[in-house]
Amino acid sequence: MTEFALTRKQVLQLADLAAKFPKATWFSLESESKNDIGESVTVKFTMFDPAKDFDTTVNITDSTVW
């Protein structure tokens, strides 16, 4: 199991994405740490082309906690 923490701001951003894009049924979260400052978090989902796994990517990194 992979686990990572989200800030309240990031959870609210996820809820906002789900509300704005009701046709999106799956959301994938990716967390990556490219440096020692903090982790970047992106959300991927399909909005335009149902033949693709994901065609939309939104960065919800909350750098205020770094």
N, CA, C and O atoms as CSV, one atom per row, in Angstrom:
chain,resi,resn,atom,element,x,y,z
A,1,MET,N,N,0.842,-1.179,0.000
A,1,MET,CA,C,0.000,0.000,0.000
A,1,MET,C,C,0.890,1.246,0.000
A,1,MET,O,O,1.883,1.320,0.724
A,2,THR,N,N,0.514,2.208,-0.818
A,2,THR,CA,C,1.210,3.488,-0.852
A,2,THR,C,C,0.353,4.522,-0.144
A,2,THR,O,O,-0.846,4.642,-0.397
A,3,GLU,N,N,0.979,5.248,0.728
A,3,GLU,CA,C,0.244,6.250,1.508
A,3,GLU,C,C,1.000,7.568,1.476
A,3,GLU,O,O,2.223,7.597,1.614
A,4,PHE,N,N,0.265,8.655,1.293
A,4,PHE,CA,C,0.855,9.978,1.426
A,4,PHE,C,C,-0.200,10.934,1.947
A,4,PHE,O,O,-1.398,10.729,1.749
A,5,ALA,N,N,0.253,11.966,2.604
A,5,ALA,CA,C,-0.651,12.906,3.264
A,5,ALA,C,C,-1.076,14.021,2.311
A,5,ALA,O,O,-0.303,14.454,1.456
A,6,LEU,N,N,-2.305,14.471,2.472
A,6,LEU,CA,C,-2.828,15.624,1.741
A,6,LEU,C,C,-3.216,16.697,2.737
A,6,LEU,O,O,-3.697,16.403,3.831
A,7,THR,N,N,-3.003,17.939,2.349
A,7,THR,CA,C,-3.461,19.034,3.201
A,7,THR,C,C,-4.957,19.253,2.979
A,7,THR,O,O,-5.531,18.744,2.016
A,8,ARG,N,N,-5.560,19.990,3.848
A,8,ARG,CA,C,-6.980,20.310,3.700
A,8,ARG,C,C,-7.235,21.013,2.370
A,8,ARG,O,O,-8.236,20.751,1.702
A,9,LYS,N,N,-6.324,21.905,1.994
A,9,LYS,CA,C,-6.449,22.637,0.727
A,9,LYS,C,C,-6.480,21.657,-0.450
A,9,LYS,O,O,-7.274,21.832,-1.375
A,10,GLN,N,N,-5.635,20.637,-0.425
A,10,GLN,CA,C,-5.590,19.664,-1.507
A,10,GLN,C,C,-6.870,18.825,-1.555
A,10,GLN,O,O,-7.373,18.524,-2.637
A,11,VAL,N,N,-7.390,18.452,-0.405
A,11,VAL,CA,C,-8.651,17.695,-0.362
A,11,VAL,C,C,-9.786,18.527,-0.952
A,11,VAL,O,O,-10.619,18.007,-1.694
A,12,LEU,N,N,-9.820,19.808,-0.625
A,12,LEU,CA,C,-10.850,20.686,-1.171
A,12,LEU,C,C,-10.676,20.867,-2.683
A,12,LEU,O,O,-11.660,20.968,-3.416
A,13,GLN,N,N,-9.427,20.907,-3.146
A,13,GLN,CA,C,-9.185,20.995,-4.589
A,13,GLN,C,C,-9.694,19.730,-5.288
A,13,GLN,O,O,-10.267,19.813,-6.374
A,14,LEU,N,N,-9.487,18.570,-4.676
A,14,LEU,CA,C,-10.002,17.320,-5.244
A,14,LEU,C,C,-11.523,17.343,-5.327
A,14,LEU,O,O,-12.104,16.953,-6.341
A,15,ALA,N,N,-12.160,17.800,-4.261
A,15,ALA,CA,C,-13.624,17.883,-4.247
A,15,ALA,C,C,-14.108,18.844,-5.324
A,15,ALA,O,O,-15.120,18.585,-5.975
A,16,ASP,N,N,-13.401,19.944,-5.516
A,16,ASP,CA,C,-13.763,20.925,-6.535
A,16,ASP,C,C,-13.638,20.318,-7.940
A,16,ASP,O,O,-14.502,20.535,-8.790
A,17,LEU,N,N,-12.564,19.559,-8.180
A,17,LEU,CA,C,-12.398,18.898,-9.480
A,17,LEU,C,C,-13.520,17.896,-9.732
A,17,LEU,O,O,-14.057,17.827,-10.838
A,18,ALA,N,N,-13.869,17.129,-8.718
A,18,ALA,CA,C,-14.948,16.142,-8.864
A,18,ALA,C,C,-16.275,16.837,-9.170
A,18,ALA,O,O,-17.070,16.330,-9.963
A,19,ALA,N,N,-16.518,17.978,-8.555
A,19,ALA,CA,C,-17.760,18.712,-8.792
A,19,ALA,C,C,-17.784,19.357,-10.177
A,19,ALA,O,O,-18.825,19.378,-10.833
A,20,LYS,N,N,-16.647,19.882,-10.621
A,20,LYS,CA,C,-16.580,20.563,-11.915
A,20,LYS,C,C,-16.609,19.604,-13.103
A,20,LYS,O,O,-17.031,19.972,-14.200
A,21,PHE,N,N,-16.158,18.380,-12.876
A,21,PHE,CA,C,-16.071,17.405,-13.964
A,21,PHE,C,C,-16.832,16.136,-13.581
A,21,PHE,O,O,-16.216,15.104,-13.315
A,22,PRO,N,N,-18.168,16.203,-13.551
A,22,PRO,CA,C,-18.974,15.066,-13.084
A,22,PRO,C,C,-18.875,13.830,-13.977
A,22,PRO,O,O,-19.198,12.728,-13.531
A,23,LYS,N,N,-18.439,13.987,-15.218
A,23,LYS,CA,C,-18.310,12.822,-16.098
A,23,LYS,C,C,-17.043,12.029,-15.827
A,23,LYS,O,O,-16.928,10.881,-16.258
A,24,ALA,N,N,-16.096,12.621,-15.123
A,24,ALA,CA,C,-14.880,11.898,-14.753
A,24,ALA,C,C,-15.239,10.928,-13.630
A,24,ALA,O,O,-15.762,11.334,-12.592
A,25,THR,N,N,-14.957,9.660,-13.841
A,25,THR,CA,C,-15.334,8.650,-12.847
A,25,THR,C,C,-14.153,8.138,-12.034
A,25,THR,O,O,-14.342,7.590,-10.948
A,26,TRP,N,N,-12.933,8.309,-12.549
A,26,TRP,CA,C,-11.735,7.859,-11.844
A,26,TRP,C,C,-10.739,9.003,-11.752
A,26,TRP,O,O,-10.548,9.753,-12.710
A,27,PHE,N,N,-10.112,9.130,-10.603
A,27,PHE,CA,C,-9.068,10.128,-10.392
A,27,PHE,C,C,-7.839,9.401,-9.862
A,27,PHE,O,O,-7.935,8.597,-8.935
A,28,SER,N,N,-6.698,9.686,-10.447
A,28,SER,CA,C,-5.447,9.076,-10.017
A,28,SER,C,C,-4.566,10.145,-9.397
A,28,SER,O,O,-4.361,11.206,-9.986
A,29,LEU,N,N,-4.046,9.867,-8.210
A,29,LEU,CA,C,-3.150,10.801,-7.532
A,29,LEU,C,C,-1.721,10.309,-7.675
A,29,LEU,O,O,-1.444,9.122,-7.507
A,30,GLU,N,N,-0.822,11.220,-7.982
A,30,GLU,CA,C,0.597,10.903,-8.052
A,30,GLU,C,C,1.362,11.892,-7.204
A,30,GLU,O,O,1.136,13.100,-7.267
A,31,SER,N,N,2.267,11.361,-6.415
A,31,SER,CA,C,3.106,12.190,-5.569
A,31,SER,C,C,4.559,11.949,-5.952
A,31,SER,O,O,4.994,10.806,-6.091
A,32,GLU,N,N,5.301,13.034,-6.121
A,32,GLU,CA,C,6.683,12.904,-6.538
A,32,GLU,C,C,7.535,13.939,-5.820
A,32,GLU,O,O,7.156,15.104,-5.703
A,33,SER,N,N,8.668,13.503,-5.351
A,33,SER,CA,C,9.597,14.413,-4.699
A,33,SER,C,C,10.851,14.516,-5.548
A,33,SER,O,O,11.698,13.623,-5.534
A,34,LYS,N,N,10.962,15.609,-6.285
A,34,LYS,CA,C,12.114,15.797,-7.170
A,34,LYS,C,C,13.262,16.514,-6.467
A,34,LYS,O,O,14.387,16.536,-6.965
A,35,ASN,N,N,12.974,17.094,-5.320
A,35,ASN,CA,C,14.019,17.817,-4.595
A,35,ASN,C,C,13.771,17.643,-3.100
A,35,ASN,O,O,12.866,16.911,-2.698
A,36,ASP,N,N,14.549,18.295,-2.303
A,36,ASP,CA,C,14.414,18.171,-0.856
A,36,ASP,C,C,13.419,19.150,-0.252
A,36,ASP,O,O,13.247,19.186,0.967
A,37,ILE,N,N,12.769,19.938,-1.088
A,37,ILE,CA,C,11.852,20.954,-0.574
A,37,ILE,C,C,10.517,20.342,-0.164
A,37,ILE,O,O,10.061,20.561,0.958
A,38,GLY,N,N,9.900,19.599,-1.031
A,38,GLY,CA,C,8.599,19.016,-0.737
A,38,GLY,C,C,8.091,18.207,-1.908
A,38,GLY,O,O,8.706,18.178,-2.974
A,39,GLU,N,N,6.973,17.555,-1.705
A,39,GLU,CA,C,6.405,16.693,-2.733
A,39,GLU,C,C,5.418,17.455,-3.606
A,39,GLU,O,O,4.667,18.306,-3.131
A,40,SER,N,N,5.440,17.127,-4.899
A,40,SER,CA,C,4.428,17.663,-5.789
A,40,SER,C,C,3.341,16.604,-5.938
A,40,SER,O,O,3.629,15.408,-5.997
A,41,VAL,N,N,2.104,17.050,-5.999
A,41,VAL,CA,C,0.964,16.138,-6.112
A,41,VAL,C,C,0.169,16.527,-7.350
A,41,VAL,O,O,-0.222,17.682,-7.514
A,42,THR,N,N,-0.065,15.545,-8.221
A,42,THR,CA,C,-0.870,15.779,-9.402
A,42,THR,C,C,-2.059,14.830,-9.418
A,42,THR,O,O,-1.999,13.713,-8.903
A,43,VAL,N,N,-3.134,15.304,-10.022
A,43,VAL,CA,C,-4.343,14.517,-10.194
A,43,VAL,C,C,-4.516,14.292,-11.686
A,43,VAL,O,O,-4.433,15.233,-12.476
A,44,LYS,N,N,-4.757,13.037,-12.072
A,44,LYS,CA,C,-4.993,12.714,-13.482
A,44,LYS,C,C,-6.380,12.107,-13.613
A,44,LYS,O,O,-6.812,11.320,-12.770
A,45,PHE,N,N,-7.081,12.489,-14.698
A,45,PHE,CA,C,-8.391,11.921,-14.972
A,45,PHE,C,C,-8.718,12.100,-16.450
A,45,PHE,O,O,-8.060,12.868,-17.152
A,46,THR,N,N,-9.737,11.386,-16.913
A,46,THR,CA,C,-10.154,11.467,-18.309
A,46,THR,C,C,-11.324,12.425,-18.434
A,46,THR,O,O,-12.349,12.260,-17.773
A,47,MET,N,N,-11.162,13.429,-19.289
A,47,MET,CA,C,-12.213,14.418,-19.474
A,47,MET,C,C,-12.682,14.481,-20.930
A,47,MET,O,O,-13.850,14.775,-21.185
A,48,PHE,N,N,-11.794,14.211,-21.883
A,48,PHE,CA,C,-12.126,14.402,-23.285
A,48,PHE,C,C,-12.197,13.110,-24.098
A,48,PHE,O,O,-13.137,12.913,-24.867
A,49,ASP,N,N,-11.224,12.246,-23.935
A,49,ASP,CA,C,-11.108,11.063,-24.782
A,49,ASP,C,C,-11.248,9.789,-23.943
A,49,ASP,O,O,-10.289,9.380,-23.288
A,50,PRO,N,N,-12.427,9.157,-23.951
A,50,PRO,CA,C,-12.644,7.972,-23.123
A,50,PRO,C,C,-11.769,6.784,-23.507
A,50,PRO,O,O,-11.670,5.821,-22.745
A,51,ALA,N,N,-11.135,6.837,-24.673
A,51,ALA,CA,C,-10.239,5.759,-25.079
A,51,ALA,C,C,-8.905,5.813,-24.331
A,51,ALA,O,O,-8.161,4.833,-24.303
A,52,LYS,N,N,-8.614,6.958,-23.733
A,52,LYS,CA,C,-7.362,7.116,-22.983
A,52,LYS,C,C,-7.611,6.882,-21.498
A,52,LYS,O,O,-8.704,7.126,-20.987
A,53,ASP,N,N,-6.575,6.405,-20.820
A,53,ASP,CA,C,-6.685,6.250,-19.368
A,53,ASP,C,C,-6.828,7.621,-18.705
A,53,ASP,O,O,-7.698,7.836,-17.861
A,54,PHE,N,N,-5.948,8.543,-19.111
A,54,PHE,CA,C,-5.986,9.899,-18.563
A,54,PHE,C,C,-5.632,10.878,-19.668
A,54,PHE,O,O,-4.710,10.638,-20.449
A,55,ASP,N,N,-6.365,11.984,-19.734
A,55,ASP,CA,C,-6.014,13.015,-20.710
A,55,ASP,C,C,-5.947,14.401,-20.080
A,55,ASP,O,O,-5.720,15.398,-20.766
A,56,THR,N,N,-6.145,14.450,-18.781
A,56,THR,CA,C,-6.098,15.726,-18.073
A,56,THR,C,C,-5.259,15.564,-16.809
A,56,THR,O,O,-5.422,14.597,-16.065
A,57,THR,N,N,-4.364,16.516,-16.576
A,57,THR,CA,C,-3.511,16.497,-15.390
A,57,THR,C,C,-3.594,17.850,-14.702
A,57,THR,O,O,-3.444,18.891,-15.341
A,58,VAL,N,N,-3.835,17.830,-13.395
A,58,VAL,CA,C,-3.921,19.065,-12.611
A,58,VAL,C,C,-2.959,18.955,-11.436
A,58,VAL,O,O,-2.969,17.967,-10.702
A,59,ASN,N,N,-2.138,19.967,-11.269
A,59,ASN,CA,C,-1.201,20.006,-10.157
A,59,ASN,C,C,-1.907,20.611,-8.944
A,59,ASN,O,O,-2.405,21.735,-9.012
A,60,ILE,N,N,-1.952,19.871,-7.834
A,60,ILE,CA,C,-2.589,20.390,-6.603
A,60,ILE,C,C,-1.564,20.502,-5.473
A,60,ILE,O,O,-1.918,20.392,-4.299
A,61,THR,N,N,-0.303,20.721,-5.825
A,61,THR,CA,C,0.749,20.850,-4.827
A,61,THR,C,C,0.441,22.031,-3.914
A,61,THR,O,O,0.084,23.113,-4.381
A,62,ASP,N,N,0.581,21.816,-2.623
A,62,ASP,CA,C,0.381,22.881,-1.638
A,62,ASP,C,C,1.748,23.234,-1.061
A,62,ASP,O,O,2.192,22.620,-0.091
A,63,SER,N,N,2.404,24.207,-1.648
A,63,SER,CA,C,3.759,24.570,-1.219
A,63,SER,C,C,3.779,25.385,0.076
A,63,SER,O,O,4.858,25.703,0.576
A,64,THR,N,N,2.627,25.726,0.623
A,64,THR,CA,C,2.604,26.500,1.871
A,64,THR,C,C,3.095,25.680,3.051
A,64,THR,O,O,3.434,26.245,4.091
A,65,VAL,N,N,3.142,24.370,2.917
A,65,VAL,CA,C,3.574,23.510,4.026
A,65,VAL,C,C,5.037,23.110,3.918
A,65,VAL,O,O,5.521,22.344,4.752
A,66,TRP,N,N,5.757,23.607,2.914
A,66,TRP,CA,C,7.166,23.267,2.747
A,66,TRP,C,C,8.010,24.008,3.727
A,66,TRP,O,O,9.230,23.848,3.735
